[in-house]
């Protein structure tokens, strides 16, 4: 059996009687583990081919950085040119600015329930901070974010969570029936026409469709979709048998879209055999490309000196 890659050992652990959360500040602030201690399930997917270590300039995201876990995306998911009137064009690398830097530990507490990390921008002058707070006696974590624009000009408030979950046959994705969504998918041979679809039905071809709520059934595929955030601002994922669940909740007023990267052995970015994983990605815009978001007037702008704050939470049941 192939030995798993060695991982950076400078991790921070938060834990209570229910949960264990592991964070690697040096690896782009990556959250590597979200473990339900009652069952031993780590809900976060780990790429067995790529270690979570401190990134270096020039690395290929898919082949050298995409270790799994939970990243934060700022500026764009896809590599893109950010064109701001009167300013030089900034080339945004694959999966944005935050995943390619070591973050600083700003604060931890003796109770092992809180960790605050921060990072300053490279492509733009900003300050980004994230506080992870583990509830003292409940299987709940909260993530609080703060972004400050230190530039003298506005730029797009493009942010997305990038939580990659382990997936397996029988896992269910629970969202309201008929919730609108759009396909944003470079991997599909089917023409991703700019039209609204309704959860959970997606046509893969003219004659083949899939029930996205049961995405990890027999049919192999990989798609990125953006669902309009439900009224209650939540999405629930149930493990096979429905005894273990993960519910992610957020403010739909601040995060009006939920990105879902659904990969049922349909894709690999590192040259390995295709694998399974599920990305839960509450976000500010329904596009992987910031240029497309700007072109479709589908992104807000953060003004000079402005501070944006937002939060989300995750609850596990077992």
C-alpha positions in Angstrom: 0.0 0.0 0.0 1.3 3.4 -0.9 2.4 5.5 2.1 0.3 8.7 2.4 2.2 11.9 1.9 3.8 13.6 4.9 2.0 16.6 6.1 3.1 19.8 7.8 3.1 19.1 11.5 2.7 22.7 12.7 -1.1 22.4 13.2 -3.5 23.9 15.6 -6.2 21.7 17.2 -9.5 22.8 18.6 -11.6 20.2 20.4 -14.5 19.6 22.7 -16.2 16.3 23.7 -17.9 16.1 20.3 -15.6 17.6 17.7 -11.9 17.9 16.6 -10.8 20.7 14.2 -7.3 20.8 12.9 -5.8 23.9 11.1 -2.6 24.4 9.3 -1.8 28.2 9.2 1.3 27.7 7.0 -0.8 25.9 4.3 -3.0 28.8 3.4 -4.9 28.6 6.7 -6.3 25.2 5.5 -8.7 23.4 7.9 -7.5 19.8 7.4 -9.9 18.0 9.8 -13.4 18.3 11.0 -13.8 15.1 13.0 -16.9 13.9 14.8 -15.3 12.3 17.8 -18.5 10.3 18.5 -18.1 8.3 15.3 -14.5 9.0 14.1 -15.7 10.5 10.8 -13.6 13.2 9.3 -16.1 15.1 7.1 -13.3 16.8 5.2 -11.7 15.1 2.1 -8.0 14.6 2.0 -6.2 14.3 -1.3 -3.9 11.2 -0.8 -1.6 12.4 -3.6 -0.8 16.0 -2.4 0.5 17.0 1.1 -0.9 20.0 2.8 2.3 22.1 3.1 3.3 25.7 2.8 2.8 26.7 -0.8 5.5 28.4 -2.9 5.3 30.8 -5.8 4.6 29.3 -9.1 3.0 26.1 -8.0 0.2 24.5 -10.0 -3.0 24.5 -7.8 -4.4 21.2 -9.1 -1.2 19.3 -9.2 0.6 20.7 -6.1 -1.7 22.7 -3.8 -5.1 21.0 -3.9 -4.6 18.9 -0.8 -8.3 18.9 0.2 -9.7 20.2 3.5 -11.2 23.7 3.8 -9.7 26.7 2.0 -10.9 30.3 1.6 -11.2 31.7 -1.9 -10.7 35.4 -2.5 -10.8 37.4 -5.8 -11.6 34.4 -8.1 -11.9 30.6 -8.2 -10.7 30.2 -11.7 -7.4 31.9 -12.9 -8.4 35.2 -14.3 -7.5 38.8 -15.2 -8.9 41.4 -12.8 -9.4 44.6 -14.8 -10.1 47.7 -12.7 -10.7 51.0 -14.6 -7.6 53.2 -14.4 -5.5 50.5 -12.8 -3.1 47.9 -14.1 -4.6 44.4 -14.7 -3.9 41.9 -12.0 -3.5 38.2 -12.9 -5.3 36.1 -10.3 -3.9 32.6 -9.9 -6.0 29.5 -9.7 -8.2 29.5 -6.6 -7.2 33.0 -5.7 -4.8 34.8 -3.4 -5.3 33.3 0.0 -4.4 29.7 -0.7 -0.8 30.5 -1.8 0.4 32.2 1.4 1.3 31.2 5.0 -1.2 32.8 7.4 -0.3 34.3 10.8 -1.7 33.1 14.1 -3.2 36.1 15.8 -4.8 34.5 18.8 -5.6 31.1 20.4 -7.1 30.4 23.8 -6.1 28.0 26.5 -9.5 26.2 26.3 -8.6 25.0 22.7 -11.9 26.4 21.4 -10.8 29.5 19.4 -8.2 30.2 16.7 -7.8 33.6 14.9 -5.7 33.8 11.8 -4.8 36.7 9.5 -3.2 37.4 6.2 -2.4 40.5 4.1 -3.0 40.5 0.4 -0.4 40.1 -2.3 -2.3 41.0 -5.5 -4.2 43.8 -3.7 -3.7 45.7 -0.4 -6.2 44.2 2.0 -6.4 42.5 5.3 -8.2 39.2 5.7 -9.0 37.6 9.1 -10.8 34.4 10.1 -11.8 33.3 13.6 -12.8 29.6 14.1 -14.8 29.1 17.3 -15.8 25.7 18.6 -18.8 25.6 20.9 -17.9 24.5 24.4 -20.5 21.7 24.7 -22.1 21.3 21.3 -21.1 19.8 18.0 -20.9 23.2 16.3 -18.2 25.4 14.9 -18.6 29.0 13.8 -16.4 30.9 11.4 -16.3 34.6 11.5 -14.6 36.6 8.7 -13.4 40.2 8.3 -12.0 41.8 5.1 -10.6 45.3 4.9 -9.9 47.1 1.7 -6.7 49.1 2.2 -6.5 50.3 -1.4 -7.5 53.7 -2.6 -10.0 52.2 -5.1 -12.9 49.7 -5.0 -12.5 46.1 -6.1 -14.9 43.1 -6.4 -16.0 41.5 -3.1 -15.5 38.0 -4.5 -15.3 35.4 -1.7 -16.2 31.7 -1.5 -15.7 29.1 1.2 -14.0 26.0 -0.3 -14.9 23.1 2.0 -14.2 19.8 0.3 -16.1 16.9 1.9 -15.4 13.2 1.6 -18.2 11.6 -0.5 -19.4 8.1 -0.8 -22.3 6.2 -2.5 -25.6 6.9 -0.7 -24.6 10.3 0.6 -27.5 12.8 0.2 -27.4 16.6 -0.5 -30.5 18.2 1.0 -31.8 21.5 -0.5 -35.4 22.7 -1.1 -37.0 21.1 -4.1 -37.2 23.3 -7.2 -34.5 25.7 -5.8 -33.1 27.6 -8.8 -29.5 26.9 -9.9 -27.1 27.5 -12.8 -24.4 25.4 -14.3 -20.9 26.9 -14.3 -18.9 24.0 -15.7 -15.8 23.8 -17.8 -15.6 20.0 -17.5 -19.0 19.3 -19.3 -19.3 18.4 -22.9 -23.0 19.4 -22.6 -23.4 23.1 -23.6 -23.8 25.0 -20.3 -26.4 27.4 -21.6 -27.1 30.4 -19.4 -30.5 29.2 -18.2 -31.9 28.4 -14.8 -32.4 24.8 -13.8 -34.3 23.5 -10.8 -32.9 21.3 -8.0 -32.3 18.4 -8.0 -32.6 17.6 -11.7 -29.6 18.1 -14.1 -29.4 16.9 -17.7 -26.0 15.4 -18.4 -26.8 14.7 -22.0 -29.9 14.9 -24.2 -30.9 11.5 -22.9 -29.3 11.2 -19.5 -30.2 13.1 -16.4 -29.1 12.9 -12.8 -30.7 13.5 -9.4 -28.2 15.8 -7.8 -29.5 15.1 -4.3 -28.2 11.6 -4.8 -25.1 12.6 -6.8 -22.9 9.8 -5.7 -24.9 7.0 -7.2 -23.6 4.9 -10.1 -23.3 7.5 -12.8 -19.8 9.1 -13.0 -19.6 12.9 -13.6 -18.2 16.2 -12.3 -20.0 19.5 -12.3 -19.9 22.9 -10.6 -23.3 24.5 -10.0 -24.5 27.6 -8.1 -27.7 27.3 -6.2 -29.6 30.3 -5.1 -29.2 30.3 -1.3 -32.3 28.8 0.4 -34.6 31.0 2.5 -33.1 29.5 5.7 -29.5 29.9 4.4 -28.5 26.3 5.0 -27.5 23.1 3.2 -27.5 19.6 4.8 -25.4 16.6 3.8 -26.4 13.2 5.1 -24.0 10.2 5.2 -25.3 6.9 4.0 -28.0 5.7 6.4 -28.8 9.3 7.4 -27.5 8.8 10.9 -24.7 11.3 10.5 -25.3 14.7 9.1 -23.5 18.0 8.4 -25.5 21.2 8.2 -23.8 24.4 7.0 -25.7 27.7 7.7 -25.0 31.2 6.6 -26.7 34.6 6.0 -28.2 34.5 2.5 -28.3 38.3 2.5 -24.5 38.4 2.5 -23.9 35.1 0.7 -26.7 34.8 -1.9 -25.3 31.8 -3.6 -24.2 28.3 -2.7 -21.6 26.8 -4.9 -21.5 23.0 -5.1 -18.6 21.1 -6.7 -19.9 17.6 -7.2 -17.3 15.1 -8.3 -18.4 11.5 -8.5 -15.3 10.0 -9.9 -15.5 12.3 -12.9 -12.4 14.4 -12.4 -8.9 14.7 -11.0 -6.6 17.7 -11.1 -3.4 15.9 -10.1 -3.1 13.2 -12.8 -4.5 10.4 -10.5 -7.5 8.3 -11.2 -10.7 10.4 -10.7 -12.0 10.5 -7.1 -15.1 11.5 -5.2 -15.5 14.7 -3.3 -18.1 17.4 -2.6 -17.4 21.1 -2.3 -19.7 23.2 -0.2 -19.1 26.8 -1.1 -21.3 29.6 0.1 -20.3 32.6 -2.0 -20.9 36.2 -3.1 -21.5 35.5 -6.8 -22.6 32.6 -9.0 -19.5 32.5 -11.2 -16.1 30.8 -10.8 -14.6 33.6 -12.9 -14.4 37.1 -11.4 -14.3 38.6 -14.9 -17.6 36.8 -15.8 -19.1 38.0 -12.5 -18.1 41.6 -13.4 -19.3 41.3 -17.0 -22.7 40.1 -15.8 -23.0 42.7 -13.1 -23.2 39.9 -10.6 -20.7 41.0 -7.9 -20.6 43.7 -5.3 -17.7 46.0 -4.8 -15.8 46.7 -1.6 -15.0 50.4 -1.3 -11.7 52.1 -0.1 -11.3 51.7 3.6 -14.5 49.5 3.9 -14.6 46.5 6.2 -16.9 43.6 5.4 -17.8 41.0 8.1 -19.7 37.8 7.6 -20.1 34.4 9.3 -21.2 30.8 8.8 -21.6 27.8 11.0 -21.4 24.0 10.8 -23.3 21.6 13.0 -22.7 17.8 13.1 -25.3 15.2 14.2 -24.6 11.6 15.0 
